[in-house]
Amino acid sequence: MAPPDEGRCLLSIFDDIKGKAEELIHGHEDVVKDGIEKVGDFIDDKTGDKFKDQIDGAQSAASNFVDGVAGEAKPEDPA
């Protein structure tokens, strides 16, 4: 069994990676989403659509992540 601190360390690493990804995405949302689509299409082509459902799910999750980052970057409208 792994020590309890090891789990926290892994979460910290993933948080760092997520933060860096968010920084890279800001201002480039369309380019990133286009890349996600192209990579998914490439994988589908190379695998003969064998994993199409899984790839489509991953594309959707990645695009939703980009949309979430883009939503956080937009200033809120004053009410």
MOMORA-V65725 format. One record per residue. N is the residue number from 1. RES is the residue in one letter. OMEGA is omega in whole degrees, 0 to 359 (999 if undefined). D_CENTER is the distance of its C-alpha to the mean C-alpha in Angstrom with 2 decimals. Layout:
n=(N:N)
res=(RES:RES)
omega=(OMEGA:OMEGA)
d_center=(D_CENTER:D_CENTER)
//
This chain:
n=(1:2:3:4:5:6:7:8:9:10:11:12:13:14:15:16:17:18:19:20:21:22:23:24:25:26:27:28:29:30:31:32:33:34:35:36:37:38:39:40:41:42:43:44:45:46:47:48:49:50:51:52:53:54:55:56:57:58:59:60:61:62:63:64:65:66:67:68:69:70:71:72:73:74:75:76:77:78:79)
res=(M:A:P:P:D:E:G:R:C:L:L:S:I:F:D:D:I:K:G:K:A:E:E:L:I:H:G:H:E:D:V:V:K:D:G:I:E:K:V:G:D:F:I:D:D:K:T:G:D:K:F:K:D:Q:I:D:G:A:Q:S:A:A:S:N:F:V:D:G:V:A:G:E:A:K:P:E:D:P:A)
omega=(182:177:182:181:181:178:178:180:178:178:178:179:180:176:177:179:179:179:178:177:179:178:181:183:185:178:182:187:182:180:181:180:176:177:177:180:182:179:179:178:179:180:178:180:183:181:181:180:181:183:187:181:179:180:178:178:178:177:180:180:180:178:177:177:179:178:178:178:180:179:179:184:182:177:181:176:177:182:999)
d_center=(29.96:27.65:28.85:27.31:26.19:24.08:21.66:21.42:20.89:17.91:16.35:17.21:15.58:12.20:12.73:13.63:10.63:8.37:11.12:11.29:7.78:8.77:12.09:11.18:9.38:12.45:14.94:13.06:10.95:13.11:13.02:9.28:9.40:12.59:11.31:8.84:12.08:14.32:12.77:12.89:16.39:17.43:16.67:18.46:21.30:21.74:21.79:23.92:21.53:22.28:18.77:17.97:17.23:14.77:13.02:13.13:11.65:8.62:8.47:9.11:6.62:3.68:6.51:7.40:4.82:6.10:9.35:9.52:9.30:11.77:13.85:14.30:15.45:18.07:21.44:22.89:25.93:29.07:30.77)
//
